[in-house]
Amino acid sequence: MIRMILVQNRQGKSRLSKFYTPYSEEEQVKIKGEIHRLIAPRDQKYQSNFVEFRNYKIVYRRYAGLFFCFCVDANDNELAYLEAIHLFVEVLDSFFGNVCELDLVFNFYKVYAILDEMFLGGHVEETSKQVILSRLEYLERLE
Amino acid sequence: MFERTLESLIKGLRSHRGADEVAFVATIQDEIRHEVRSGDVQVKAEAVLKLTYLQMLGYPPASYASFPILEVMAASQYHIKQVGYLAAAQTFNQDTDVLILATNLVKKDLHSSNPLEVAVAVNGLSRIVTPDLAQHLAPDIIGMMNHSKPSIRKRTILVFHSLIAHYPPALDQGWHRLQEKLDDADPSVVSATVNVVCELGRRYPKKFLALSPQLFGLLTNSTNNWMLIKLVKLFGYLSPHEPRLVRKLLPPIKSIISTTPALSLLYECINSVISGEMLALDDGSGSSDELAESCVDKLAAFLEDEEDRNLKYVALLSLVRILPTHPHLVGRYHEAILGSMEDEDLSIRMRALDLAAGMASRETLRGIVERLMAHLEEPDTKKQKRGTAAEGGAAAALRKALSSGPSVNGPQATTPSSLVSTSYRQEIARRILLMGSSNTYAHIDDFEWYVGDVLLPLLRTQEGVADLVRGQLIDVTLRVRAVRPFAVEAMEKLLGDASWSIGGQGIEQLHALAAAAWICGEYHEHVLNPRIAVDLLLPTGLLPGGAGDGNDDDQSDIRVSTMSVCIHGAVKLFAHWAASLSTGAGSNGSDWDDTRLEEVSNVAALLSERLNLFVDQPHCEVAERAREYAHLFEFVLKDLEGAQRAAAASKPVGEERAKKQAAQSSATPLAPPPTDESTASWGESTALNLTASSSSTSLSSQPRGPKSLHLLSPLFTPAPMGPVAAQAQKKVPPPPHLDLRTSLGGEWSVVMPEPPAKKDKEKATGAEPSSSKLAAPSGSKKTKKSKRDEIDRNISEGKSKASSSSPKLVDDDLEDVPIVRLSLSDLPGLAESSSAGGARNGEAESKSDGSKKRKGTRDREKDLLQEVEEMPPGVAGPDQKDGAASRRKEKASSAKSPPSAATLQQPANGSASKAVGVGTPADVDRGAETPSPTPTMVKKKDGGKAKKKSKRAAAGVMID
């Protein structure tokens, strides 16, 4: 299952952080720093999208200046989570319309709401883009 | 009051970058502190939202914020409630105290008529759940699995998994519901259920076997790849527990493997086939072999895909798993795997390394190791290219060596990339050593190559593996007779290599020196130039306090062990060289003539001078060795001097002999008069033995030259050490008098004395030993027995109670054993060494601090174990060795204190290590040794001793 989902920019600033396994505040800060240092220097073309981290594995993808990192169990299917990340980004892109970092910054609570529609308790909750988007539209109309 | 919106907070943060940010956040947090107390729930919610945002950036909210968050969660409007739940999910932890208050609130929201509120409560619950919450809300959640809305049902099922994690009985309570949900009408709900079942099935495979029929139906009918992946994974967990399942599963899985276009699903199938032990099925048709082959072929296709590193990585990962059962299939892709070790990606290289290590065999090892060694050199050559001048490999290695050691944490290690590469290189070196030594060096056919082209280059160029290399160098030399001349020559060369400055301070150099000292000392007959080697084995740079010798505990430990090995090795080498000069038996020996006298005396004088440098070392292991040998060298020098004078005057040989006798008799006054029978008889027996050994050598070849040339060699085992099979150890019978049950201790109380009284006592005993206490061991048998029982009880109580209290009790008792101090009272610098926590001398000192004592014991054991590990078990001719060793020891001890002094101390040690619960048999064993061992006997730890101990340790285990 997914242990945490982080979105960081190239400077290591968090744009989203969701811990499905409880960690203390200090530990969270430490983990974010460690993951940033692991991911940021990696080469996009000649290196894989997987990094071993503690007892887990980080599956990450870089979109423009943002790193989308899923920290998952070592025995999980890396390729499937790679697709999950892509799905998440596609949903964000459809929702915000050509999403950029600033969208995530100023609507950070919406990003969490979208995340909650797709992942819950470390599991993939919904994989149909249509279902997710129609649900998000419905939520938007409420406000 | 001025209220900042989230947007203005974000803008503010963007304009206060860098150092200003912290101050800006502090003011914001101050504002929030006021805002959360506002009566307006909107203001409160905005403040909570800002807190959440700051938390994400790494500024955790103060504890005052928990309650307002709860208030916001309780708000009636959905969009405010949502903010509260988000904040709770992001900031609450298991120990957040307000969670107790949340139970009813969450319960109310779960039963809300508004599905949005239910959804947000379920989402929040998944993150804030505690065992208490889980227990209270489990019935509600289980009930809600039948909610009319699919979007609620799927969330409930997922949150049910979080609940089980905190409250396992919930699984049984909701089992039937969960089973029903596998057949839910909504595909998302089924998918969510499969997700949860997959996770739980990993933990409770037996329980979930019951669901196999339903799951199998899903596997054959579903087209949702996300779910299929989970299903296949789940069956991989289940099938090892139900062999019949495999037969049923193979057809659908095979069809997926051959048809699916989704690589993630294909990969999952291959993985499950391997981890689910589905290849072990043997139905006689060979279909499992076929399947294995197709799996490996698919993986190889992944591996050879140069475009996609991800596939390469997962392929290696799976190949590692299939390797143990199908090495021949993996072997086909040997080249591609080795090629992956040069990949840009560290993760890929590591997995390729795993595979390569697994593929090593007698035929392939050399190729793999050579490839890895080349890999190790690569960064050097890269650095070289970047450097200004083109230098040779030796110069690069030298620079590397110079920058090694304590400077590992130097500036070069700060950048992450070089950090990774350093640790990666270490990992490679470690794997090489592991591969080489696996199964007692079974894969190596050319040991000269292994020593000369693998071990030594690793020692010289690679940081962090010197201890391993040192152990293997000694191990290989000891086990493989044929490689000894080569190894000794190589070590001699290493010693003489000025460019590497082996006498220097680095950890690598210390280890190298220790290995060289051991090998050259043990296999002295192969040393080409003993005269020079003796000098190099005891470099003055070995003394601590030089440049680079910081407060590094590791290094000082290694230094101590290296010093003691070097002292022993150098003297041993000299002893045999001197003897061989006289008999003409040495490899480079010609017949003795008096012209060599000067050469010998020069070397002896040098050695004596060097030894005297070590006499004042704080570590008794070092100091005592140096002192013993320095003393013996005084005789040798005196005799040689006499011989030189005699030679000059061309006097008859008889005179020399007389002089030697005189020198020997002059030694006696140095030792105190013998105190008991054993010591009294010792003098004679040694004298007899000395003459006997020299006469035995004189039988083979006429010894010539001064007698003192033969003074030292009988101290060492005449036969070289050889390996003994592990099984052989069992055949060594325990000594008949070895009784581990009876305490040797006397009147020492296990009742804890009053602390001040104890200190006084200690002072008193430390200052002047009273003989009445020495008489303690002769206590009546009955007392001993009862004492022992008492200790045993204490120990067992200590185990059941808090482990820290009882061992301390026993430790404190030990400090009452008065003799402990006495035995080393004539050693200088003891006080310093005890405060430094020196591991070696821990036995002899009574440390004032209980915890320190325990630490000492542990360290000592570590040392002991390490030394035992370094040596292969068993010794050829242990009897002679023991005889020589104890003779030597008794001599030394008779100069210090009566032997009875030690008998008290030893049981103390034995029970101390028992009490801390980490005692090795060796410790206990030493406690039960024959009644006359002396303090030195316990302290002594040279190569031979370590072996003896390991052997005894084995005996101890058997008896226990």
Interface residues (C-beta under 8 A of the other chain):
Chain A: M1 K13 S14 R15 L16 S17 K18 Y20 P22 S24 E25 E26 Q28 V29 K32 R37 P41 R42 D43 Y46 Q47 S48 N49 F50 V51 E52 N75 N77 E78 L79 A80 L82 E83 V105 F106 F108 Y109 Y112 A113 D116 L120 G121 G122 H123 V124 E125 E126 T127 S128 V131 R135 L139 L142 E143
Chain B: E7 I10 L49 T52 Y53 Q55 M56 L57 G58 P60 Y78 H79 Q82 V83 L86 Q90 N93 Q94 L116 V122 N123 S126 R127 S151 K154 R155 L158 V159 H161 S162 S188 S191 A192 N195 V196 E199 R202 N224 W226 I229 K233 L263 S264 Y267 E268 N271 R309 N310 K312 Y313 V314 D343 E344 D345 S347 I348 M350 P416 S417
